[in-house]
Structures are given as structure tokens and as C-alpha cells.
Amino acid sequence: DCISVPSEYAITLGKTIEKEIGIRVKYIDDICHVLETPVVGFQNDDVRMLSSTDLELLRSAPTVFREYNLFGSPEKLLSDSFVAGAIVSNRMVSIACMTSCNDNYADIGVGTLKKWRGRGYATAGACLVVKRVQEMGYIPVWSTSELNIASLQVARKLGFTEVSRRTYVVLNKQS
């Protein structure tokens, strides 16, 4: 449904898609950040790092959080990543995790159920994950759409700085 490309190629790609496939496209900036200084500390009593004792909690987590489970299973997520969650009444309402990494960089992803937003859960969870990432010697990276104001605010609160932009060329299937 979309492809992320260097911004200078977005219009050319979009016009080619519209001409060749006959589907209109729209463009959304993807803002990329890094954190090369120690993370700014945030905490919340409902947020903690998750461990293997939290497998059932992850298995029963709302479906929306599964998009952050890029590792295939809750077991693999916990063994291959760093994961923090906001737990309220024995239910996960927010998740933060390392979604991928290479030799130098680790990507951070967060998600909070709509009803629980604005309480600092994403910021506190991401802070815990970023601390672990930095302890392991990785540079944390964060990218989000220009439309995701809440995600941009979390990145800024934690001390991330914008380093580049890419553009999502998105198929507009409603055309």
C-alpha cells in the first residue's frame, strides 16, 4: 500500500504509479530521528520492562500491539528485543520495544491504546527500552509520519533529534 523513498524521488515515483497502474497516490513525510546523547529520564509506576514471566500478558495483549511484534512470537520478541509495557489492572495498555537493529542502530516502536493515551505510558516505556539499547552500545533511532504528532512529541521529550526525512508514497485506493 505504500513505499518509503528518499523525498527527492517521491513525485517521480508517484506519477509513474498513477500513470502505469491508474491509482492515485498521496505523499506523507517520514521523519527520522537519532538519539546520540543519554536518554532523558521519564518514569511511570504502571510501566516496566517485560520478561519471560510476562508471556501470557503478551499473548493476551490487544491485537493492535501485534504490529510491533516483528519477531514472530511473544517468546521471540522477549528473547531478541527489549520490551516495556504499561500494565493497568493486569492488562497491557501500552508497549514499547526495539523493533529492529543492525551493528550500530536500534529502531524503537511504541503504541498505546486510545483510551490510555496522554498519560505518559509511551514516553516512560520508550525511555526504558532506549536505556537498554544504549547500554548495549546501539544508537537509538525513531521514525514516524509527519501526521503522528503524539509520536513526534515522545521522540522530542526523550531527546531525539531529527536527522532526515523520507517520503511515503501511499496508494490512495479510494480514488
C-alpha positions, 0 to 999 in steps of 0.5 A, spaced: 500 500 500 505 504 500 513 505 499 518 509 503 523 513 498 528 518 499 523 525 498 527 527 492 524 521 488 517 521 491 513 525 485 517 521 480 515 515 483 508 517 484 506 519 477 509 513 474 504 509 479 498 513 477 500 513 470 502 505 469 497 502 474 491 508 474 491 509 482 492 515 485 497 516 490 498 521 496 505 523 499 506 523 507 513 525 510 517 520 514 521 523 519 527 520 522 530 521 528 537 519 532 538 519 539 546 520 540 546 523 547 543 519 554 536 518 554 532 523 558 529 520 564 521 519 564 518 514 569 511 511 570 509 506 576 504 502 571 510 501 566 516 496 566 520 492 562 517 485 560 520 478 561 519 471 560 514 471 566 510 476 562 508 471 556 501 470 557 500 478 558 503 478 551 499 473 548 493 476 551 495 483 549 490 487 544 491 485 537 493 492 535 500 491 539 501 485 534 504 490 529 510 491 533 511 484 534 516 483 528 519 477 531 514 472 530 512 470 537 511 473 544 517 468 546 521 471 540 520 478 541 522 477 549 528 473 547 531 478 541 528 485 543 527 489 549 520 490 551 516 495 556 509 495 557 504 499 561 500 494 565 493 497 568 489 492 572 493 486 569 492 488 562 497 491 557 495 498 555 501 500 552 508 497 549 514 499 547 520 495 544 526 495 539 523 493 533 529 492 529 537 493 529 543 492 525 551 493 528 550 500 530 542 502 530 536 500 534 529 502 531 524 503 537 516 502 536 511 504 541 503 504 541 498 505 546 491 504 546 486 510 545 483 510 551 490 510 555 493 515 551 496 522 554 498 519 560 505 518 559 505 510 558 509 511 551 514 516 553 516 512 560 516 505 556 520 508 550 525 511 555 526 504 558 527 500 552 532 506 549 536 505 556 537 498 554 539 499 547 544 504 549 547 500 554 548 495 549 552 500 545 546 501 539 544 508 537 537 509 538 533 511 532 525 513 531 521 514 525 514 516 524 509 520 519 509 527 519 501 526 521 503 522 528 504 528 532 503 524 539 509 520 536 513 526 534 512 529 541 515 522 545 521 522 540 522 530 542 521 529 550 526 523 550 531 527 546 531 525 539 533 529 534 531 529 527 536 527 522 532 526 515 526 525 512 523 520 507 517 520 503 511 515 503 508 514 497 501 511 499 496 508 494 490 512 495 485 506 493 479 510 494 480 514 488 
